[in-house]
Amino acid sequence: MGSFTPGVSVSESYYSLLSVEPHATPDEIRKAYRKLALRFHPDKNPDAGETFQKISTAYATLSDPQRRQVYDRFGEQGVQIMEQAAAYGVPPWLLNPAAQSGLLCVLLVVVVGLVVVFPVILTMRIDGGLAWPWPAVFTPLWLVDLLVLALAAASPRDRDAGCWRCVPNRRQVNLALLLAFQLLLAYKLDAGEQAPFSYSESFLPLEISIFLGAVAELCMHGRTALGRGRGGGQGAEGADRAAAQRRLVSVVARSSLQLSFLGLLGCRVDDLLPVTWWTVLTPLWLLLLLYCLRAAASCASIKAAAQEEERVARRVLAGLSSAASLICFFCLLLLSLRLAEGVPLSAALILTPFLTVVGLLLCCTCTSCICAGVLVSADADGAADGLAAGDAYQRHCDEESAQSDPSAASASGVPPAAAAPRGG
C-alpha cells in the first residue's frame, strides 16, 4: 500500500470533507459542496462555523484544476506553497508536474545548445572543417538567446530594481545587448573588411552590458557596504557590511578586467595599437586568478558553517569552483600558446578539456533526470492509492460512528462521509 499524500492526514482530506471520491468530476464536487454548504451554513447552523470554513477551503482547492493537481500531488502544504509563491510573482504552473517536465526539457535544450553544439560548430569552423557562413555558425546560439529572452519576458520584474527602476526589465536589456553583440560579430566575421564597422565597435553592446551589470550590482550592495557602515556596526551587521564591501571590490575588479580584455582585443584585431597577444590575454589570466581566490575563500569558509547541510553545500560549491578553475586554466594555457607563441594547436584541442567535462556532466544530468522522473511517477501513484485508501477508511469510521451514535456525529459538526447509501 502506498504512502499517503504529504501534508494530508486521513481526517483532513478535502475529499472526505466533501464526501466525494478522489476521482470525482467537477460537477460531483460542486453538487456535494452545495449540499454541505446549505447544511452547515452559519445562518442555519451557528455552531458549525469552523466546519463551514473547512468545507469552503476544500471546495476552493478542488474546484480549481491547478490547485487540485497540486493538492493531489503535494497535499495541503503544496497548495500553501503555491499561494505563497504566487504572492512573490512565481507563476502557479511551475508546480504542475507536466510544466516542470517541460521546463526541465527546455533547460536541457538550452544547456546542450549553448554548451555543446555551438562550441563544437565554432571549433570546426575555425579549424576549417566547415565552410558555413558565420551567421549559420551562430544560429544555435541565437535560438538559445531567443528562448531565454522569451522566458525573461514572461518572468516577473525584479522587486529590488535599485537604479534600474526606469528600465522595464533589466534581464531583457542585458539579453538584447548580448544578442546585438552576437549579430554584429557574426556580420563582421562574415563580411571582413567590407563591414561598415570595426571589431571594436562590434564589442560595444557587450561592453555596455558589462558596465550596466556592474552598476546594478554596485547599487545593490553599496547601500549595505556604505549606508550601514556609518555607525560602525557590530556583530551580524558588521559582518554583512564587510561581506558587501568584499562583493563591491570583486565586482569592480571583475568588470574592469572584462572591459580591459575587450578593449585590448579590439585594438589588437583592428591594428589600432601594437599590442602583443600576451598583453591581450593578461586580463583573462587575472580573471582566472580572481576566480581561484574565490574558490579558495569558499574552501576556507567550510569550517565556519554552523550546520552540516551548509557545510556539505559549501564543499560541493568549492569542488565545482576548483574544477571550473582548473578547466579554464588548461584551456587558457593552450590558447595562449597558440596565439602568443605560434604553437600549431587546433581549436578543438584547446576546448577538449572543457567539452570532455561538459559531456560527462550532461550524461550524469540526463541519467539523474530519468531516474528522478521514474521515482516521482511511482511516488505519485503510491500517493494517489494512499489517498483513496484514506478516504475509504474515513468513510468506514463515519459509518460506524453514525450507526453507534447518530446524535453525537451530528452534534460534532463533521459531515457524514458515507452515512447514507449513494445509490438512491
Salt bridges, closest charged atoms under 4 A:
GLU21 OE2 - ARG395 NH2 3.36
ASP27 OD1 - ARG30 NH2 2.33
ASP43 OD2 - HIS41 ND1 3.45
GLU50 OE2 - LYS54 NZ 3.91
GLU83 OE2 - ARG67 NH2 3.53
ASP127 OD1 - ARG338 NH1 3.98
ASP158 OD2 - ARG170 NE 3.01
ASP158 OD1 - ARG171 NH1 2.70
GLU217 OE2 - ARG254 NH2 2.80
GLU308 OE1 - ARG311 NH2 2.65
GLU308 OE2 - ARG315 NH1 3.79
GLU310 OE2 - ARG314 NH2 2.78
GLU400 OE2 - HIS396 NE2 2.71
